[in-house]
């Protein structure tokens, strides 16, 4: 008996996607995640625009990770022009980025992922019964947003980051207010980690190489080398490690390494940067479900929750030292160049690459998003999981598949890019 | 919005929040009303909000908010479906209203993006990027990339109260001056605040960044005057055209004749 399941459009994910599945006599014969976003051709639109216009255009790829796109675009352009931002600029950017982490993790964990574990369609529609969880989620999200609003000028699509510097330096009073709120809400972040540590996750083991940024000096989110258990390489070498392919069913591209899927995101970061965690975060990780093995993609959710506490601790450590001074952005010496930068978006490594001519115009742009990299991993994870549930009927298959895809925190707006299929 | 489309007062409105091709930033702007979002879910009956909720229904909506632009046959189909089922359709944000940056493809030479074009199944094939009012009747527009979250709530509250929502007519400069900002145009930045519809609280200039015009032009926008000023400040005609068209190209008058008029005046 053959059953074809075409999932209605998935809910509680960013962007539009569906799952296509064919089951023959209890075996999964065909499985494919289809992105349904229309193509927007950002890399084409960026050509011919000036170096200092890249971020304002590229942020529109994604409202959810707009800070990550903004930082990756600026850093790639700075690398192309040979500009190194001041230490103060770097700390402001790190703090801004942590604001996006806090709001993104809070929103994804409570509004998108938690309903799967509570067995309800939406956290907000059960606001009365789950008042505690909803209030916590909203307070965390608001704190993250307020950090972004203060440092980026607005909550979505930042404007205060500029090539080589920062346009709006926060005052000490503004930073002190943020610090106070981080201290007040830290217990809510710890509570989030404890809640997600206590949930019961399906048992699944998939062999996936876990890549993330890595640094010896900090929990790496905006710079560093790229590392997994088996490999480490410099950002500039990324073209040698990843290749992309396209299939007509998708508007999104698939990214693989030597033909194999790999995973990016919170679980990869925790696994690779375990030694960079603050002591309490390390203890939360030890208390979590991770001892079953880090090869279970469902554990991305508790990994995000544990990482949320690390984000608080990193933000507090930055604020401990940051005493902002007025500082004008540097004069820019426009020249031809080529720059690559990787930034950890909340859902994984994001790559921006630009080639500039001698007038500072963009000749070539290439952007690889975390979801494009995770698409194959998502399919491979589903292929490992679905045989277990396939005889429980359509509803169980759909619910399990959605729960797994959602755990990856995919962003299908981001994933829709038509890049070169082969990378030389 | 005409009176006949307004909703009967006292009834809990059935509302849907939808997105077609876009970045989800406008839908996020709804949620980022942190202090009011739970209240919003109590004030109206949120029938559909697939971004954050399962079990969505699309039938018999009083108001539907639509984010995104039309970039595929699937977008067209979804938009028609929502339009058919909603008494009032609100175009939410720059993509829905003008096609935003994805519609800049109209001004991008094919050679810049043809290497990105791939074969696709029918439902996700490319159609020319276009705002939603090129396909269906739109009852109200909320501009901005993304819109101000408070503005979205104002629209919901106005409709709940049985009133037509108000749109902001004055340029960004009015709000910018009120905030006491330095004029970025005077500082030599290519700021489009003078021709751009306000209501955003001059959020970008207040963050130190020039206005790119994402909310569209005011009805009385004097484009020739701004173009002349920007040229005097040393910006090239190509740059000025690119800037003005980035967010609202499809809703901007043809720029070439405007420039020719300027040249005639100079002669």
Boltz contact constraints between the chains, C-beta under 6 A:
constraints:
  - contact:
      token1: [A, 11]
      token2: [B, 50]
      max_distance: 6.0
  - contact:
      token1: [A, 11]
      token2: [B, 54]
      max_distance: 6.0
  - contact:
      token1: [A, 14]
      token2: [B, 24]
      max_distance: 6.0
  - contact:
      token1: [A, 36]
      token2: [B, 74]
      max_distance: 6.0
  - contact:
      token1: [A, 37]
      token2: [B, 21]
      max_distance: 6.0
  - contact:
      token1: [A, 38]
      token2: [B, 21]
      max_distance: 6.0
  - contact:
      token1: [A, 38]
      token2: [B, 71]
      max_distance: 6.0
  - contact:
      token1: [A, 38]
      token2: [B, 72]
      max_distance: 6.0
  - contact:
      token1: [A, 38]
      token2: [B, 75]
      max_distance: 6.0
  - contact:
      token1: [A, 39]
      token2: [B, 126]
      max_distance: 6.0
  - contact:
      token1: [A, 40]
      token2: [B, 102]
      max_distance: 6.0
  - contact:
      token1: [A, 41]
      token2: [B, 105]
      max_distance: 6.0
  - contact:
      token1: [A, 41]
      token2: [B, 113]
      max_distance: 6.0
  - contact:
      token1: [A, 41]
      token2: [B, 116]
      max_distance: 6.0
  - contact:
      token1: [A, 44]
      token2: [B, 108]
      max_distance: 6.0
  - contact:
      token1: [A, 44]
      token2: [B, 112]
      max_distance: 6.0
  - contact:
      token1: [A, 44]
      token2: [B, 113]
      max_distance: 6.0
  - contact:
      token1: [A, 44]
      token2: [B, 116]
      max_distance: 6.0
  - contact:
      token1: [A, 45]
      token2: [B, 104]
      max_distance: 6.0
  - contact:
      token1: [A, 45]
      token2: [B, 108]
      max_distance: 6.0
  - contact:
      token1: [A, 47]
      token2: [B, 112]
      max_distance: 6.0
  - contact:
      token1: [A, 57]
      token2: [B, 101]
      max_distance: 6.0
  - contact:
      token1: [A, 60]
      token2: [B, 23]
      max_distance: 6.0
  - contact:
      token1: [A, 60]
      token2: [B, 101]
      max_distance: 6.0
  - contact:
      token1: [A, 62]
      token2: [B, 23]
      max_distance: 6.0
  - contact:
      token1: [A, 63]
      token2: [B, 23]
      max_distance: 6.0
  - contact:
      token1: [A, 63]
      token2: [B, 24]
      max_distance: 6.0
  - contact:
      token1: [A, 63]
      token2: [B, 25]
      max_distance: 6.0
  - contact:
      token1: [A, 63]
      token2: [B, 28]
      max_distance: 6.0
  - contact:
      token1: [A, 64]
      token2: [B, 24]
      max_distance: 6.0
  - contact:
      token1: [A, 111]
      token2: [B, 52]
      max_distance: 6.0
  - contact:
      token1: [A, 121]
      token2: [B, 53]
      max_distance: 6.0
  - contact:
      token1: [A, 121]
      token2: [B, 54]
      max_distance: 6.0
  - contact:
      token1: [A, 121]
      token2: [B, 55]
      max_distance: 6.0
  - contact:
      token1: [A, 122]
      token2: [B, 53]
      max_distance: 6.0
  - contact:
      token1: [A, 124]
      token2: [B, 41]
      max_distance: 6.0
  - contact:
      token1: [A, 127]
      token2: [B, 38]
      max_distance: 6.0
  - contact:
      token1: [A, 138]
      token2: [B, 34]
      max_distance: 6.0
  - contact:
      token1: [A, 141]
      token2: [B, 34]
      max_distance: 6.0
  - contact:
      token1: [A, 142]
      token2: [B, 34]
      max_distance: 6.0
  - contact:
      token1: [A, 145]
      token2: [B, 32]
      max_distance: 6.0
  - contact:
      token1: [A, 153]
      token2: [B, 207]
      max_distance: 6.0
  - contact:
      token1: [A, 154]
      token2: [B, 203]
      max_distance: 6.0
  - contact:
      token1: [A, 155]
      token2: [B, 32]
      max_distance: 6.0
  - contact:
      token1: [A, 156]
      token2: [B, 25]
      max_distance: 6.0
  - contact:
      token1: [A, 156]
      token2: [B, 28]
      max_distance: 6.0
  - contact:
      token1: [A, 156]
      token2: [B, 146]
      max_distance: 6.0
  - contact:
      token1: [A, 159]
      token2: [B, 204]
      max_distance: 6.0
  - contact:
      token1: [A, 159]
      token2: [B, 207]
      max_distance: 6.0
  - contact:
      token1: [A, 159]
      token2: [B, 209]
      max_distance: 6.0
  - contact:
      token1: [A, 160]
      token2: [B, 207]
      max_distance: 6.0
  - contact:
      token1: [A, 160]
      token2: [B, 208]
      max_distance: 6.0
  - contact:
      token1: [A, 167]
      token2: [B, 208]
      max_distance: 6.0
  - contact:
      token1: [A, 168]
      token2: [B, 207]
      max_distance: 6.0
  - contact:
      token1: [A, 168]
      token2: [B, 208]
      max_distance: 6.0
  - contact:
      token1: [A, 246]
      token2: [B, 118]
      max_distance: 6.0
  - contact:
      token1: [A, 248]
      token2: [B, 119]
      max_distance: 6.0
  - contact:
      token1: [A, 248]
      token2: [B, 120]
      max_distance: 6.0
  - contact:
      token1: [A, 248]
      token2: [B, 121]
      max_distance: 6.0
  - contact:
      token1: [A, 249]
      token2: [B, 121]
      max_distance: 6.0
  - contact:
      token1: [A, 251]
      token2: [B, 124]
      max_distance: 6.0
  - contact:
      token1: [A, 413]
      token2: [B, 23]
      max_distance: 6.0
  - contact:
      token1: [A, 413]
      token2: [B, 24]
      max_distance: 6.0
  - contact:
      token1: [A, 418]
      token2: [B, 116]
      max_distance: 6.0
  - contact:
      token1: [A, 418]
      token2: [B, 118]
      max_distance: 6.0
